[in-house]
């Protein structure tokens, strides 16, 4: 009986960790230029001195991808909600892993959409601007690491619904 209770507690803690990490990763736009209209990566573009023409092109690219990103974000949210509903205290590790597969697939799809958009944005930047963007990203990463923030570290932001 004690082993079953401990396993159930472990399963609940595991689900909480997975959900927190996935929510944080999605809300922070991991692996790209940030999520949402004013995501961190788009704020980073301010450091590369975009021309007016480049700003217009970035806006156009973002607009072209807006519906795909919203749909991908909604798919992740729905998959996470379904995952939580499927995982109660009496589930096995295998059931947890199976229930999480749609969440992982939805997150993967979101990453593909975002990276595609970011790659398209990079094509309008000069080599100098790309280098500057990479330097600013590295500084941001180092700062987040110092502060104990970032993927899998420290407190995570609440996911917005």
C-alpha positions in Angstrom: 0.0 0.0 0.0 2.8 2.4 0.9 4.6 1.7 -2.4 1.4 2.4 -4.4 1.0 5.7 -2.5 4.6 6.7 -3.2 4.2 5.8 -6.9 1.1 7.8 -7.1 2.8 10.8 -5.5 5.7 10.4 -7.9 3.4 10.3 -10.9 1.7 13.5 -9.8 5.0 15.2 -9.2 6.3 14.0 -12.6 3.2 15.3 -14.4 3.5 18.7 -12.6 7.2 19.0 -13.6 6.5 18.0 -17.2 3.5 20.4 -17.5 5.5 23.3 -15.9 8.5 22.8 -18.2 6.3 22.5 -21.3 4.2 25.5 -20.4 7.3 27.6 -19.7 9.0 26.5 -22.9 5.9 27.4 -25.0 5.2 30.7 -23.3 8.9 31.7 -23.7 9.2 30.6 -27.2 12.3 28.4 -26.7 14.6 27.8 -29.5 13.5 30.8 -31.5 13.0 34.5 -31.4 10.3 34.4 -28.7 6.6 33.8 -28.6 3.8 36.2 -29.1 3.7 39.6 -30.6 6.3 41.1 -28.3 8.3 37.9 -27.6 11.9 38.3 -26.4 13.4 37.5 -29.7 11.4 40.3 -31.4 12.6 42.7 -28.7 16.1 41.5 -29.5 15.6 42.7 -33.1 15.7 46.3 -31.6 19.4 45.8 -31.0 20.2 45.1 -34.6 19.1 48.5 -35.9 16.6 47.5 -38.5 15.9 49.8 -41.4 12.3 51.0 -41.9 12.1 48.6 -44.9 13.3 45.7 -42.7 10.8 46.6 -40.0 8.0 46.5 -42.5 9.3 43.1 -43.8 9.4 41.7 -40.3 5.9 42.8 -39.7 4.8 41.3 -42.9 6.5 37.9 -42.1 5.0 37.9 -38.6 1.5 38.6 -40.1 1.9 35.8 -42.6 2.7 33.4 -39.8 0.3 34.7 -37.2 -2.6 32.2 -37.9 -0.2 29.2 -38.0 1.4 30.3 -34.7 -2.0 30.9 -33.0 -3.2 27.5 -34.2 -0.1 25.7 -33.0 -0.3 27.5 -29.6 -3.9 26.4 -29.3 -3.0 22.8 -30.3 -0.4 22.8 -27.5 -2.8 24.1 -25.0 -5.5 21.6 -26.0 -3.0 18.7 -25.9 -1.7 19.8 -22.4 -5.3 20.0 -21.1 -6.1 16.5 -22.5 -2.9 15.2 -20.9 -3.8 16.6 -17.5 -7.3 15.1 -17.8 -5.9 11.7 -18.7 -3.4 11.6 -15.8 -4.9 10.9 -12.5 -3.2 9.4 -9.4 -3.7 5.8 -10.6 -1.7 5.9 -13.9 1.4 4.1 -14.7 4.6 5.6 -16.1 3.8 4.0 -19.4 0.4 5.6 -19.4 1.9 9.0 -18.6 4.4 8.7 -21.4 1.7 7.7 -23.9 -0.6 10.5 -22.7 2.2 13.0 -23.2 3.1 12.1 -26.8 0.4 14.4 -28.3 1.8 17.3 -26.2 5.3 16.6 -27.5 4.0 16.4 -31.1 2.1 19.7 -30.7 5.2 21.4 -29.2 7.3 20.0 -32.0 4.8 21.4 -34.6 4.9 24.8 -32.9 8.7 24.8 -33.0 8.7 24.0 -36.7 6.3 27.0 -37.4 8.3 29.4 -35.2 11.7 28.4 -36.5 10.4 28.7 -40.1 9.3 32.2 -39.4 12.6 33.1 -37.7 14.5 31.7 -40.6 12.5 33.8 -43.0 13.2 36.9 -40.9 16.9 36.1 -40.8 17.0 36.3 -44.6 16.2 40.0 -44.5 19.1 40.7 -42.1 22.6 41.6 -43.1 25.4 39.3 -42.0 26.4 42.0 -39.5 22.9 42.1 -38.1 22.7 38.3 -37.8 26.1 38.4 -35.9 24.8 41.1 -33.6 21.6 39.2 -33.0 23.5 36.1 -32.1 25.7 38.1 -29.7 22.7 39.6 -27.9 21.1 36.2 -27.7 24.2 34.8 -26.1 24.3 37.6 -23.6 20.6 37.1 -22.8 21.3 33.4 -22.3 24.2 34.0 -20.0 22.1 36.4 -17.9 19.3 34.0 -17.7 21.7 31.2 -16.6 23.2 33.5 -14.0 19.7 34.3 -12.6 18.7 30.6 -12.6 16.1 31.2 -15.3 15.5 29.5 -18.6 14.4 26.0 -19.6 14.4 23.7 -16.7 15.7 26.2 -14.2 14.1 28.2 -11.4 10.6 29.6 -11.2 8.6 29.5 -14.4 6.0 32.0 -15.6 2.4 31.1 -15.5 1.0 30.1 -18.9 -1.6 32.5 -20.2 -4.9 31.2 -21.3 
